[in-house]
Amino acid sequence: MHEVDIKEAQRCLSDLIDEALQGKEIVIRKDAYLAVRLVPISGNGGLPTFGSAKGLIHISDDFAAPLDNFQAYVK
């Protein structure tokens, strides 16, 4: 774990982000207290794969059929 004071974190934020991306735990102190932990966002896998939802969505055969209680609005 790498602890830094908030003023030091302001000076070298880019380096701290690089360390966090490499898997190191970065903790930033404010005054004498531990304030925040800098960690990378997990699950950022980029763009979804084309066709990855195939088979998950089903549309009924009468999807485009007019609704019975909607006839008054059609005329």
C-alpha positions in Angstrom: 0.0 0.0 0.0 1.3 3.4 -1.0 0.2 6.3 1.3 0.5 9.9 0.2 -0.6 13.2 1.5 -3.2 15.1 -0.5 -0.7 17.8 -1.5 1.7 15.2 -2.8 -1.2 13.5 -4.6 -2.0 16.8 -6.4 1.6 17.1 -7.6 1.9 13.5 -8.9 -1.6 12.4 -9.7 -0.7 11.0 -13.1 2.0 8.8 -11.5 -0.4 7.6 -8.9 -3.0 6.7 -11.5 -0.3 4.7 -13.4 0.6 2.8 -10.1 -3.1 2.1 -9.5 -3.5 0.7 -13.0 -0.6 -1.6 -12.3 -2.5 -3.1 -9.4 -0.9 -1.1 -6.5 -3.2 0.2 -3.7 -2.9 4.0 -3.4 -4.3 5.7 -0.2 -4.5 9.5 0.0 -4.5 11.1 3.4 -6.1 14.4 4.3 -4.7 15.9 7.4 -3.9 12.9 9.6 -6.7 10.7 8.4 -7.0 8.3 5.5 -9.4 9.9 3.1 -9.6 7.9 -0.2 -8.3 4.9 -2.0 -7.4 5.2 -5.6 -8.3 2.0 -7.5 -8.8 1.3 -11.2 -12.4 0.8 -12.5 -13.0 -2.9 -13.1 -15.1 -4.2 -15.9 -14.1 -1.6 -18.5 -13.9 -4.1 -21.3 -14.4 -1.7 -24.2 -17.1 -2.0 -26.8 -19.6 -4.9 -26.7 -19.2 -7.8 -29.1 -21.5 -7.7 -32.0 -24.2 -10.3 -31.7 -23.5 -11.0 -28.0 -27.3 -10.6 -27.1 -28.4 -13.0 -29.8 -31.2 -15.2 -28.4 -31.9 -13.0 -25.4 -34.7 -11.0 -26.9 -37.9 -12.5 -28.2 -40.6 -10.6 -30.1 -44.1 -12.1 -30.4 -45.6 -12.8 -33.8 -48.4 -10.2 -33.2 -46.0 -7.4 -32.1 -47.1 -5.0 -34.8 -50.8 -5.9 -34.6 -53.1 -3.0 -33.6 -54.2 -3.0 -30.0 -57.9 -3.6 -29.3 -58.3 -0.7 -26.9 -56.4 1.7 -29.2 -58.9 1.7 -32.0 -60.5 5.0 -30.9 -57.3 6.8 -31.5 -56.6 5.4 -35.0 -59.7 6.9 -36.7 
